[in-house]
Amino acid sequence: MPIISIFFGIIIRMYYDEHNPPHIHAEYQGNKALLDFQGNVLKGDLKSRTALKLVRDWIDLHYDEINEDWNLAEKGEQIKKIPPLE
């Protein structure tokens, strides 16, 4: 699964052949969660409120780019890297 961003030990991935609703996969210290583009946890748990807040902040900052990547992935096209939080 392609990594689209990494920041503060958090890895954000997106599959090319995913299903709706649009979502990202976040991983932190071996814990995994699926989040929609509004920051709602659909499945899993990062086990860290701080990590979850950082992922939600990242989603807010890069909402349009995440949507663009989802649209590319749905078409089977190469997705783009998205800048990390700094």
N, C-alpha and C positions, 0 to 999 in steps of 0.2 A: 504494500500500500504506500503510495507516494507521501512523503513528508512535505507539507506545505509551509511549516514554520516551526521553529524551536526557540524557546525563551525560558529562562529561569528553571531549566530542568524539565519543562513541559514540552511534549512533542505533540504537534497537531498534524493529523493525517486526513486524507480524503481518498476514497476509492473511486476508480473510473466507472465501475459498473454498479453503482449504488441504487438504492430504492428510495422512494419518498417516505416520509417527508425529508426535505433537504437537511443535512446534518454534517457535523465533523466528528472525528474521533480524537479525543484528548487522552494523553497518557502522562501520568506523573508518579514516579517511584514505583512502577509496576502496577499501579491502579489505573483502570480505564473507564471512560465514560463517553457516551454519545450525547452531543448537544445539538439542539436546533439552532437556527441563526438568530434566535432571540435570547439564547443563553439558557434555555430550559434543558435540564437533564432528561434525556429520553430513556437512557439505560445506563447502568453501572454507577460508579462512584469514585471520585478521585481521592477520597478520604482526607482531603485537605481543603478547608474553607478558603484559605489563602490562594491555593492553586486554582480553585474554581472561580474565585473573584478575578484572578489574572486572566483566565481564559475568557470570561465574560467581558472584561475590559477590552481584550484583544478583538473579540467579535464586534463590539460596538465601534471600535476604531476602523475596522477593515470589513464592515458589512458588505459594501459593494463589491470588493475584491473577492470575498468568499462566495457571493452569489455568482460572480463571473466564473470562478473556478467550477462551481457546481454545474453551471450551464455547459461549460467546456467538457466536463466529465460525462455529462449525459449524452453528449454528441460523440464520445469516444476520443476526444481531442486531448492533447497534453495540457495539464493544468499548470498554473504558474506558482512560483514561490511567493509568499506574502511576508512582508517585513515583520520581525518580532517586536514585542514590547521592549522598550528600553528604559 
